Amino acid sequence: MKKKMAAVWLLAAALFFAGCIGGFDASAYVKGIMDNLYLGDSAGYRQMTDISEEEAAREYELGIEAETDFFLRYYGIGEISGGVREKIEELYRTIYSRSRYEVLEAVPVRDGYQVEVQISPVDVIVNSDADINAAVGAFVLEMDPADYADDRSLNDALAELVVDVITENLPKLGWQDPKSVIVKVEKDGEGRYALGSDAVSSLDQEIIAY
């Protein structure tokens, strides 16, 4: 299932204005952005832009927050407590840290470059589907609504159940076959470079398989 998370692609707007003037390596630029967004490693990104360490860290956290929002929508879970949200975010930090991708050599095109990225989607969530369905099914059969003070308490229990199942499967985490994503690095009128408007969304759709 593809992910189209509008919240993250407020994040992409922050990348637009961070371009580099002078000698420019489009592949290194894309890799730097991906390393920051998925691995939390901003070194390469900051070398090629004027972004601060704090700003780069915020972009990483925005990605985690958006992935968490998608998790809740994907599993049909409503409002949850802050503590449970933190557990989901920590799960995604772990999954993101296992991201696997290769950025290939950039190809010059009109007004910029095209860069191919070979992404091997992390498979732990899609491979947890059967276990999650079984666990949720058992939960629904056995639960007593009287045990939950409100809807949020019930949502917390469901979210924690899903997180626990995926966490138990982390030792079996692997990757699907690589998928090719082509992104555009565009040059503006002032000679600065930035990712095309849909680039980050296209990359994000393939990082984790759902």
N, C-alpha and C positions, 0 to 999 in steps of 0.2 A: 504494500500500500504506500503510495507516495504521500509525502508530507508537504503541505503548503502552509507554512506558519507565518502569518503576516507580522506577528510581533517581532520575529527575528529579523525581518527585512526592513524594519526601522534600523536595525544594526547595520545592514548593508549600506544605508545612506551615510553612515559615519565613515565607511571605507572610501566613498566616492572622492572625498576632498583631501585624502591623505597621500595623493600621488607623489611621484618622484621626478625631478627634473635632471636632465643630463644623462649619463650612462645608465641604461635601464635593462634589467634582466626580468622579463615578464614571468618566466617560470619560477624564478626565485621569489618574486613578489607573490604569486599565487600560493606557493608553498609556505611562505611566511604567514600569510593570512590563515591558511588551513592549520598550520602548526599552532597558531594562537587560538583559533576557534575550537579546535578539538583536543589538542594536547595541553593547552594552557602554557605553551612555550612561546613567548613573544619576542625572543631575541632577534630572529631574522626579520620579523615584521617591523620592529622598531628601527632596525638598521636602515630600512628602505623608506621609512616615512618619518614624519615628525610627531608621531603619536607617543604619548608618555606611557610608562609602565602601568600606571594606574588606569589610564584609558583603555589600554590593551586588556588588562585584567577585567575591566567592566564589560568589554565586548564578549569575553569568554563567559562571564557570568550571565549575560543576557541570553547567550545561546543555551546555557543550561536551564535557565528559567523558561525559555520558549519550549524546549524539549519536554520539560515537566508539564507545561500546559497541554502539550500534545498527548502525553501519557494519559492525563486525566480524560481528555476528550476521546482518545482511542478506546479506553476501557469503560467509558460511560460513567465516570465517577464525578460526582458534584463537588461541592465545597469541602475542603479539608482543613485541618489545623496546620499551623505553622510548623510544628514539630514533625508531622508526617510529610509535609512538603520538603523539609530538609532531608529526610530519608530518601525521597525520590531523587532529589538533586544530587545527593552523594552517590547513588547508584549510577546516575548518568555520568558523573565525573569518572567513575571507574570504567564504565563502558567506553566513554570517549578516549580514555587513556590507551585503549587497545585499538584505536582507529588505524586502519592500514590503507595507504594510498601511495601512488607514485605520480609525480608531476613530470610530464614529458617535455621535450624541447618545444619552445614557443615557435609559432609560424607567423611571420609578418603578414598582415592584411591591411586593408584600407583603414586608416585612422586607429591603428593599434596592432594587437596580436590576438591570435587564437591559441589557447593552451589546452592540451588534452590532459585530463587527469584520469588515471586508472584507479578506481576505488573498489576495494574488496569489502562489501558490507559486513559489519559485525552481525553474527547470526543468533546471538543468545536469546533475543526477545522472540523472534519468529519461531525458534526451536523450543521455546517454553510454552507455546500456545496450548498444547494438550495438557500439560501439567497445570497450567493456570485454569483452564476450563474445568478440570477435575476438582481442583481445590475450591474454586468458586461454587461449583455445583454442590459439593459437600457442605460448604459453609451455608448456603441458602437452605439446604434441607435441615440442618441442625440448629440454625440460629433461632433465638427467641427475641422478637422485636422489643420486648420489655427490658432487655439487657442494655438497650441503647437509649441514651437520654434524648437524642435528637438525630436528625438526618446527618449532621456532620460527624457524629460519633460512628454511625454506621459506615459512612464514606471512608472515615479513617481506617476502620477495620478492613474494609475491602482493599483499599490502597496498600495497606501494610501487607496484606495477604499476597497481593501480586508482587510487591517488592521482594518479599521473602522467597517466593518461588523462583524469581529471576536470579536472586542472589545465590540461592542454592545451586543454580545451574551455571554460575560464573566459571567454575573450574572446567566446564566443558565448552567454554566460549571458543568459537572459531570464526571463520570468514567464508562468505560465499565467493563464487568465481568473480573475478574483477569485472566491473562495468565501466565503460568509457563515458566520460562527461567532458564536453567541450565548453569552455568558458571564454568570454571575450574580455580582453583588457583594452580599454578604450583610452584614447588620447584626446584631451580637451583642447580648446583654443589657446590655452596658455602653456601647452606642452607638458601638462601633468597627466599621469596615468592613473586609472582606477578601474576596478572591476565593473563589468556591465551590470545593469540593474537586476537581472535575474540570476546572476552567477552563483551567489552564495546559496540561494534557494535550491538551485540545481544540484550543487555539491551536497547540500544537507540531505536531500532526498535519498541519497545512496549510502550515507555513512553507516546507518543502522537499518537492518532489514526488519520490517514489521509483518 
